[in-house]
Amino acid sequence: MEYTSNLASGLKTADGWTVTPAATGLGKPRMLYLGKQGQLYVTRRDAGDVLMLTDKDKDGKFEDMIRVADFPGVHGITSKDNYMYLCNNNKVLRYPVNPDGTLGKVADTLIKDLPSGGQHANRTMDFGPDGKLYISVGSVCNDCKESDKETAAMLQVDSQTWKRTLYASGLRNTIGFDWHPESKEMWGVDNGGDTKGDEWPPEELNHIIMGGNYGFPFAYGKKEVDKSREDPVGNTKEGWVKPTQPSVLEFPAHSAPIAFAFFDKGSNKGDALICWHGSWNRQNPSGYKVQRIKFDNKGNAVGSEDFLSGFLIGNERFGRPAGVIIGENIVYISDDANGIIYSLKQK
């Protein structure tokens, strides 16, 4: 189903929010980052570049667009201390940020040997409350037992020496992750495996802790053993899974979580948003929306509700939410099927 303004007008928001297209014609926009002066940076993996969008007349629409970096396969983006950090499948680059928000022409290569991506090459990264850089590295294939311990994992990188260590394992493909603004604990959404049926395994929200193993490839969800796999050498599946970490919340299989971010201020502080990119191999499609994850006052995830929906009409879809960034009283969502950035504001 092709995008039309009439279809977009049928999008449904959570109570108290409005949605409008803030930019169009962007190709396949993926991850987003909000600059200090309100510029919106957009990575485009397929085009191999980064765009900077500017709303000069403050009318809620980005009328100015320039390319600020060329980097084949670029996906992850973050910033710290007046530098912009970008990553693709195996590299992390650092660019100086100019006063006007553009990036310097020469980048430092900080890392050049991340594991080969295989099936999951969409690296994401961000700086944690401890000042260290965290990089998510997905599994090489659908459900293989990885030979490289840095795959299907969350890596922690010392931002002084750029040496990295394994922070958490057994994460099939946790593209979206962030830290709770009050507890400072890491949470992330993991993509379950394919070819195991329409309803299993679930997508999962995990509380990610140092040293935690989250079960892949022998278990999903709340330590549900994958009976289709052979036992690991010297152990049983059940024995291997026993010390792993269970998920906190589960969601419909194949919904494909991409971005995940917390509200860090205002009335929504402590809740989070997930972009569900949507299923490609499910008889009855799932995903194709943005959901709000509710956290209680103790920092525990307790439920979910739709935040932006209506991209799926019957069994046909006209959009695929990919990236999310939360600013001051505004949320931006990228749709990489139609080249659109949506802005959502509270009434």
PyMOL commands that set and color helices and strands:
alter all, ss='L'
color gray80, all
select helices_A, chain A and resi 5-9+237-241
alter helices_A, ss='H'
color red, helices_A
select strands_A, chain A and resi 12-13+17-23+32-34+40-44+49-54+64-70+76-80+83-87+92-96+108-111+124-127+133-137+153-157+164-169+176-179+186-190+203-208+219-220+224-225+249-251+257-262+272-276+289-295+301-309+312-313+316-317+321-327+330-335+340-346
alter strands_A, ss='S'
color yellow, strands_A
deselect
rebuild
show_as cartoon
